[in-house]
Amino acid sequence: MLWRLNQRYLATIRDRLAESGFELPQPGYWALMVLARGGTEAGQLMGEMGVSKQAVSKLVDVLVSSGLVDRRPNDADRRRTDLLLSARGQKAAGIIEDAARATEEDFIAELGAERFANVVQMLARLANPHGD
């Protein structure tokens, strides 16, 4: 069931991005959202996305070559590189956010606001049973 719900989000995001001329792999959706929320390091992407260093490295290369993310030297630690959304990346992140919101509005229309809020609350608890 969760897979099918996820597919609804992904389909809406993919379609909205395509309508605006963006083409990127699905893991890129989540990476852009992590960066839009203030993430700046590959380690943050690894942690939030639950993927290997190699997978993040390849994904970041795709996002940089697509003009969605810029690499910048970290001012505090020259051994590190910061990842920042480009203007194009910010636009794509906005589209992703709007598409996710539209999908949730569809769910609310189907279930009602209270039932949807309950589902979200239950899923949040299942995702984080210890309240970490």
C-alpha positions, -999 to +999 in steps of 0.1 A: +000+000+000+028+024+009+045+016-024+013+026-043+009+058-023+045+066-031+039+060-068+011+086-067+035+112-054+062+102-079+039+103-109+027+137-100+062+150-094+076+134-126+047+148-147+050+183-133+088+184-137+085+171-173+059+198-181+085+224-170+113+208-190+131+190-162+143+155-165+160+139-135+162+105-118+137+099-090+163+099-063+171+134-075+137+146-063+145+137-027+181+151-030+168+184-042+143+186-013+171+178+013+192+206-002+161+230-003+156+224+034+192+236+040+213+205+035+247+213+021+268+181+023+268+147+007+267+131+041+233+147+048+220+133+015+234+098+025+217+100+059+183+113+048+181+092+017+196+061+032+220+054+003+257+048-001+284+073-006+289+060-041+252+064-050+252+100-036+284+108-055+268+096-088+236+114-081+253+147-073+273+144-105+240+141-124+225+170-106+256+192-112+258+183-149+220+191-152+226+226-137+205+219-107+232+219-080+265+238-077+295+226-058+314+252-037+344+249-015+335+249+022+349+282+037+354+266+071+370+233+059+388+233+026+386+195+024+348+197+022+325+207-006+292+224-001+262+215-024+239+244-031+208+246-053+213+267-084+185+289-095+174+261-118+175+237-089+155+260-067+128+261-095+128+223-097+125+220-059+096+244-059+079+222-086+085+191-065+071+208-034+040+220-053+034+185-068+037+168-034+012+194-020-012+187-049-010+150-042-018+156-006-047+178-016-060+149-036-057+126-006-076+151+015-103+153-011-106+115-010-104+110+028-113+143+044-089+165+063-093+148+096-088+113+083-058+124+062-042+141+093-047+108+112-030+088+085-001+112+084+002+110+122+002+072+122+027+070+094+050+094+112+048+073+143+055+041+124+085+058+107+099+069+140+087+046+168+111+059+194+105+095+188+141+101+177 
